[in-house]
Amino acid sequence: MLGYGQNPDLPPQVVEAFNTLAEEQRGRPENAMLDAVHALGGGVLSYIVEHVGDLTNRMANKWHLSDGGYEYIHDKVGKTLRTLRHGYGFTIEHEENMRGNAKYNKEPYLEYVLRANTLLLDYADAHAQLVVYNRAQYCARGAAIALGVRNFKRAEALLAMLEKHLANIDDWTEFAIDYRLNADGSVRPFPWS
Protein backbone atom coordinates (compact mmCIF):
# COMPACT_ATOMS: atom_id res chain seq x y z
CA MET A 1 0.00 0.00 0.00
CA LEU A 2 1.33 3.41 -0.95
CA GLY A 3 1.52 6.17 1.63
CA TYR A 4 0.87 9.87 1.21
CA GLY A 5 3.03 11.42 -1.48
CA GLN A 6 4.43 8.17 -2.84
CA ASN A 7 4.69 7.72 -6.58
CA PRO A 8 2.97 4.58 -7.90
CA ASP A 9 4.99 4.78 -11.14
CA LEU A 10 8.34 4.24 -9.44
CA PRO A 11 9.63 0.66 -9.17
CA PRO A 12 9.96 -0.54 -5.56
CA GLN A 13 13.76 -0.73 -5.78
CA VAL A 14 13.86 2.96 -6.76
CA VAL A 15 11.63 3.94 -3.84
CA GLU A 16 13.85 1.87 -1.54
CA ALA A 17 17.12 3.35 -2.88
CA PHE A 18 15.83 6.92 -2.70
CA ASN A 19 14.43 6.42 0.79
CA THR A 20 17.72 4.88 1.94
CA LEU A 21 19.43 8.07 0.76
CA ALA A 22 16.90 10.14 2.72
CA GLU A 23 17.44 8.05 5.86
CA GLU A 24 21.24 8.13 5.53
CA GLN A 25 21.15 11.93 5.28
CA ARG A 26 19.52 11.90 8.71
CA GLY A 27 22.53 10.05 10.13
CA ARG A 28 26.09 11.38 10.03
CA PRO A 29 25.37 14.32 7.66
CA GLU A 30 22.59 15.61 9.93
CA ASN A 31 24.76 15.22 13.04
CA ALA A 32 27.65 16.97 11.29
CA MET A 33 25.28 19.79 10.34
CA LEU A 34 24.18 20.19 13.96
CA ASP A 35 27.82 20.26 15.11
CA ALA A 36 28.79 22.83 12.46
CA VAL A 37 25.78 25.05 13.15
CA HIS A 38 26.53 24.95 16.88
CA ALA A 39 30.21 25.76 16.30
CA LEU A 40 29.37 28.63 13.95
CA GLY A 41 27.01 30.07 16.54
CA GLY A 42 24.69 31.71 14.04
CA GLY A 43 25.10 33.80 10.95
CA VAL A 44 24.57 33.42 7.23
CA LEU A 45 26.65 30.27 6.77
CA SER A 46 25.00 28.54 9.69
CA TYR A 47 21.60 29.34 8.18
CA ILE A 48 22.29 27.93 4.73
CA VAL A 49 24.30 24.92 5.94
CA GLU A 50 21.17 23.73 7.73
CA HIS A 51 18.79 24.20 4.79
CA VAL A 52 21.10 22.89 2.06
CA GLY A 53 21.92 19.83 4.14
CA ASP A 54 18.23 18.89 4.13
CA LEU A 55 17.80 18.93 0.35
CA THR A 56 18.74 15.32 -0.40
CA ASN A 57 16.44 14.13 2.38
CA ARG A 58 13.47 16.15 1.18
CA MET A 59 13.73 15.13 -2.48
CA ALA A 60 14.42 11.42 -1.84
CA ASN A 61 12.12 10.73 1.11
CA LYS A 62 9.50 8.13 0.20
CA TRP A 63 6.73 10.43 1.44
CA HIS A 64 7.68 13.09 -1.12
CA LEU A 65 8.19 10.98 -4.23
CA SER A 66 4.97 12.10 -5.90
CA ASP A 67 6.66 15.44 -6.69
CA GLY A 68 10.27 15.11 -5.51
CA GLY A 69 9.60 17.25 -2.44
CA TYR A 70 8.81 20.24 -4.64
CA GLU A 71 7.32 22.50 -1.94
CA TYR A 72 10.21 21.93 0.47
CA ILE A 73 12.94 22.17 -2.14
CA HIS A 74 11.44 25.28 -3.73
CA ASP A 75 11.41 27.01 -0.34
CA LYS A 76 14.89 25.93 0.74
CA VAL A 77 16.60 26.61 -2.59
CA GLY A 78 14.91 30.02 -2.82
CA LYS A 79 15.95 31.21 0.62
CA THR A 80 19.49 29.86 0.42
CA LEU A 81 20.09 31.43 -2.98
CA ARG A 82 18.69 34.77 -1.75
CA THR A 83 21.18 34.59 1.12
CA LEU A 84 24.12 33.68 -1.13
CA ARG A 85 23.21 36.36 -3.68
CA HIS A 86 22.47 39.18 -1.24
CA GLY A 87 23.90 42.47 -2.45
CA TYR A 88 25.92 43.09 0.72
CA GLY A 89 28.11 40.12 -0.10
CA PHE A 90 27.82 36.68 1.44
CA THR A 91 31.53 36.26 2.14
CA ILE A 92 31.78 39.69 3.78
CA GLU A 93 28.78 39.00 6.00
CA HIS A 94 30.07 35.52 6.86
CA GLU A 95 33.46 36.89 7.92
CA GLU A 96 31.75 39.57 10.03
CA ASN A 97 29.60 36.86 11.64
CA MET A 98 32.71 34.81 12.45
CA ARG A 99 34.47 37.77 14.08
CA GLY A 100 31.36 38.73 16.04
CA ASN A 101 30.70 35.17 17.21
CA ALA A 102 34.30 34.63 18.32
CA LYS A 103 34.20 37.88 20.27
CA TYR A 104 30.79 37.06 21.80
CA ASN A 105 32.08 33.63 22.89
CA LYS A 106 35.29 35.22 24.22
CA GLU A 107 37.28 32.79 22.10
CA PRO A 108 40.44 33.68 20.19
CA TYR A 109 39.39 34.29 16.61
CA LEU A 110 41.80 31.82 14.99
CA GLU A 111 40.80 29.04 17.40
CA TYR A 112 37.13 29.72 16.71
CA VAL A 113 37.68 29.68 12.92
CA LEU A 114 39.76 26.48 13.07
CA ARG A 115 37.11 24.68 15.15
CA ALA A 116 34.24 25.85 12.92
CA ASN A 117 36.10 25.04 9.69
CA THR A 118 37.06 21.58 10.96
CA LEU A 119 33.40 20.82 11.66
CA LEU A 120 32.39 22.23 8.28
CA LEU A 121 34.88 19.85 6.63
CA ASP A 122 33.26 16.97 8.52
CA TYR A 123 29.89 18.18 7.19
CA ALA A 124 31.29 18.14 3.66
CA ASP A 125 32.80 14.67 4.11
CA ALA A 126 29.57 13.27 5.59
CA HIS A 127 27.60 14.50 2.58
CA ALA A 128 30.26 13.22 0.17
CA GLN A 129 29.61 9.70 1.48
CA LEU A 130 25.95 9.76 0.41
CA VAL A 131 25.13 7.71 -2.69
CA VAL A 132 22.91 9.68 -5.08
CA TYR A 133 20.91 8.44 -8.05
CA ASN A 134 20.23 11.42 -10.31
CA ARG A 135 21.44 14.90 -11.24
CA ALA A 136 19.09 16.68 -8.80
CA GLN A 137 20.39 14.66 -5.86
CA TYR A 138 23.94 15.13 -7.15
CA CYS A 139 23.51 18.93 -7.21
CA ALA A 140 21.97 18.97 -3.72
CA ARG A 141 24.75 16.81 -2.29
CA GLY A 142 27.38 18.86 -4.14
CA ALA A 143 26.01 22.14 -2.77
CA ALA A 144 26.34 20.79 0.78
CA ILE A 145 29.90 19.64 0.08
CA ALA A 146 30.76 23.03 -1.44
CA LEU A 147 29.45 24.86 1.63
CA GLY A 148 31.48 22.60 3.88
CA VAL A 149 34.70 23.46 2.05
CA ARG A 150 33.57 27.11 1.88
CA ASN A 151 33.38 27.22 -1.90
CA PHE A 152 30.37 29.53 -1.92
CA LYS A 153 30.40 30.18 -5.67
CA ARG A 154 30.19 26.45 -6.42
CA ALA A 155 27.38 26.03 -3.89
CA GLU A 156 25.50 28.87 -5.57
CA ALA A 157 26.05 27.37 -9.03
CA LEU A 158 24.76 23.95 -7.95
CA LEU A 159 21.73 25.46 -6.23
CA ALA A 160 21.06 27.51 -9.37
CA MET A 161 20.91 24.24 -11.34
CA LEU A 162 18.16 23.10 -9.00
CA GLU A 163 16.45 26.49 -9.21
CA LYS A 164 16.29 26.20 -13.00
CA HIS A 165 13.99 23.17 -12.67
CA LEU A 166 11.84 24.63 -9.89
CA ALA A 167 9.94 27.07 -12.12
CA ASN A 168 7.50 24.29 -12.99
CA ILE A 169 6.40 21.45 -10.71
CA ASP A 170 6.19 18.96 -13.57
CA ASP A 171 9.73 19.77 -14.74
CA TRP A 172 10.95 19.52 -11.14
CA THR A 173 9.23 16.19 -10.53
CA GLU A 174 10.72 14.66 -13.67
CA PHE A 175 14.18 15.99 -12.69
CA ALA A 176 13.98 14.94 -9.02
CA ILE A 177 12.71 11.38 -9.50
CA ASP A 178 14.78 10.50 -12.56
CA TYR A 179 16.66 7.19 -12.32
CA ARG A 180 18.44 4.52 -14.33
CA LEU A 181 18.48 0.80 -13.64
CA ASN A 182 21.41 -1.56 -14.05
CA ALA A 183 20.98 -4.77 -16.05
CA ASP A 184 20.29 -6.64 -12.80
CA GLY A 185 17.46 -4.23 -11.91
CA SER A 186 19.35 -2.36 -9.19
CA VAL A 187 19.33 1.43 -9.19
CA ARG A 188 22.40 2.93 -10.86
CA PRO A 189 24.22 5.59 -8.81
CA PHE A 190 24.82 8.96 -10.46
CA PRO A 191 26.79 9.99 -12.46
CA TRP A 192 25.54 7.45 -14.97
CA SER A 193 28.01 6.00 -17.43
Secondary structure, 3 states (H helix, E strand, C coil): CCCCCCCCCCCHHHHHHHHHHHHHHCCHHHHHHHHHHHHHCCCHHHHHHHHHHCHHHHHHCHHHCCCCCHHHHHHHHHHHHHHHCCCCCHHHHHHHHHHHHHHHCCCCHHHHHHHHHHHHHHHHHHHHCCCCCCHHHHHHHHHHHHHHCCCHHHHHHHHHHHHHHCCCHHHHHHHHCCCCECCCCCECCCCCC
